[in-house]
Amino acid sequence: MTFGEQPAYLRVAGDLRKKIVDGQLPPHTRLPSQARIRQEYGVSDTVALEARKVLMAEGLVEGRSGSGTYVRERPVPRRISRSGYRPTGGATPFRQEQADGEGRGTWESSSEQSEASVAVAERLGIEPGERVMCTRYLYREGGEAMMLSTSWEPLTVTGRTPVMLPEEGPVGGMGVVERMRAIDVIVDNVTEEVGARPGLAEELLVLGGVPGHVVLAIQRTFYASGRPVETADVVVPADRYRVAYHLPVK
């Protein structure tokens, strides 16, 4: 195959994709059958099947048991703001968005002590097995699940303090910066690494979607004088949301 030449199944998938994007195959329309694709494009059953698989993996179509394959409704992506931390207000970016605008966001959380895994320990600069406070969040917008977050804080920092449970106590529910300041730990840096991957089955069960749907995976860590004091994994459905960063210019 020469440079620039595509396999037949990709050419077929590309033409069907164009028809979906252009509206020739609108949402909820049944995709041409495998036999129809074979006849229309002059390809084998294998090529027709692989082309359909490509469109399904891209989230453009979905199979319905006993009925066929249909074009999916294409959601208009909405924005989720990420702004590092807010040193004056104390609220997390999600909470601040709800206060600033006409947000309809809600969230729920649960916290429990656990042992740091090898990966979490490396991010927090502690030994594997050390005790951490693990808090899981589910954020909703208008009742629809929109974001998952799991955070870990070393109990060597927050243990036996009023902020040990992130959602309880005198500053419960505030951002990490405000909570740490309450115990004289001054957060002065935050990093976020953004990647994309197929969603895990348990994530898609909560967020909605089918196996293979892509999620944005954000790995966030707060630091105080170079020491990690909190790290978190944030998961966002990539087909429904875009992450917008607001970065100050110094």
N, C-alpha and C positions, 0 to 999 in steps of 0.2 A: 504494500500500500504506500503510495507516494505521499509526501508532505501535503497536508490540506485535504486529502481525500478522506471521506467519512465512510464507516461501515454502513451497510444498507439499513440496519435497524435504527441508526441515529438519524439518517436522512428521513425515514418515515416518521420517526418521533418528532423531528424538527418541523415537518410540514403540519402534522397534527397539532403540535404546540402553537404554531402560528395561527391556525384556525381557531384555537381556543382563545388566544390572546386578542385576536382581531374581532372576536364575537361571532364568527361563523358557526362555532359550536358553543353556544351560551351555557351558563350554569344549569345543571340538572338535565342537560341533553345527554342521551345515551351515545356513548362512543361507538363508531362503526365496529361491527363484529370482527372477529379474527378472520373469518372467511371473506368479509367485505374488504378488509384491509389487504388481504392477500390478492384479491382480484383487482382492486383499484390501483395498487402500486406494483403489481406484478412480482411479488416476493413470495417466499416460502412461509409455511406456518410458523417456523422457528423465528424468522425475522419479524413477522407480525406480532408474535407473542412477546419478543424482546422489546419491541417498540412500545407496546402497552405497559410493560414493566417499567420502562424509563419514565413514562408519564405518571405512573402511580408513585414511583419513588420521588418524583419532583413535587408530589402533592397536587397535581393538576386534575387527576381523576381518582375515583374511588370505586371499589367493587361493592356491589350489593348482592347478597346471597340469593341465588336463584333468579336474578333479574338481569345482571350484566354489569357493565362498567359505565359510570356516569361522570360528567364534568362537574368538578367541585365548585362550590361558591368561593369566590376569591375575596377574602376579607381585605378591607382597607387598613393598612398598618397604622397603628397609633403609637404615640411617643411615650417613652418612659424616661424621665430626666434623671441623670446621674450628675451630681455636683460635688463629689468628694465628701466633704463634711461642712457643716454650717456652724462655725465657731460662735456665732452670736445668738442664734435662735435655739439651737440645741436639738431641733427636730430632725428626724431623718428626711432625706429627699422626698420619699413617698408621702410621709405625713405632711411635709411642708406643701407639697403640691395640692393636697386635699384642702389645706387651710387657705392657700393663695387663690385658688380658682373655684370652679364649680365641681370639684371632685366628688365622686360617689364611691370613693375607695373605702374598703374595710379590710381588716387583717385579723388573723388569729395566730396564736403561738402556743408552744409548749416547751418547757425547759427541763432538762435532767442532767445529772452528773454522769460522766462517762470517762473512759480512758482514751487518750489521744492515739489515733492510728499513726502509722509511720508517716503517712503523707501530711496529716494535720500537725504532727509533732515537728516535722521539718519546717512547715510554714510558720509555726509559732516559736521556733527556736528552743524547744524543750525536748525531753526524752520521750520516746514512745511509751505509752502506758501511764504517763502522768495524768492526773485528774484535770478534766476540763468541764466547763459548763457548756452543754450543747443545747442550742435553741433553734427550733424549726418554725418557720413562718410560712403562712399562705396568705398572699395578698389577692384581693378581688377588686374588680372595677364594675360597678353596676351589677354585682352578683356573680360576674364571670371570673373564674380563676385566671389570673394574669401573670403571677410571678411566685416562684418558690425561693426560699432562702434558708440556708442552714449555717449557723455561726458557731464558732468555738472560742471560748475565752479561758485562758489558763487560770486555774484556781489559786496559783501562787500569787496572782495579781489581785483577783477579786474575792477570793475565798474569805469568809467571815467578815465581809464588809456589807454595808447597806445596798451595794449595787450587784451583789452576787447573782441575783435573779434579774435579768435584763428588763422584764416587764413588771417588776414589783418594786416596792420601796419608794423613798422620797423622790427619786428621779426616774422611776420606772416608766418605760416607754419612750424615753428621750433617746437621742442619738448616742453613739459610742463616745464621742468627744465630750459631751456634757456629763455622761455617767462617769467616765474616767476622771474628769476634773473634780468631781465630788469626792474622790478619794486621793486627790493630789497627784494624779497621774496625768501629765499634760501631753495630749496627742499632738504631734507636729507634722505628721506625714501620713498619706494614705495612697496605696497603689491599687490599680485594678487592671487585670489582664482579661481580655475579652477573646473568646474563641467560639467556634460553632461545632456541634456534634449531633448525631442522632439522639433523640430523647430516649431516656430509659423507660421501660414499660411502666414502672410505678409513677414516674413523672408525668407521662402522657395520660395516665389514668386520671390524674387530678387536673392537669391543665387542659385536657382535651386534645384529640389528635389520634392518629393511627401510627402503628409501628413504622419507623423510618422518617417521621417528621423531624425536622431539624430544630434545635433549640440554641439560643445564645447562652453560653456558659461564662459567667463573670466570676473571677476569683479576686476577692478584695481582702486587703490586709491593712489594719491601722497600726501605726508605730508611735512610740513615745521614746524620744532620744535614741532611736535606732532599735528599740526593743519591740517586737510584735506583741500587741496586747489584745488583738481580736482578728480573726480571719473568718471569711465566709464564702460560701458558694451560692451564687445567685443564678437562677435558671428562668429564662424568658422564652415563650414560643416565638420563633423567628418569623413565622408567617403572619403573625398578628401584631407584632410590636417592633419598633425601632428604638434603639437606645441613643439618647441625645446627651452629650456631655457639655457642661457649662464650666469652662476652665478660666480662672482669673488670670489676667496678664499683669505681671509684676515689672 
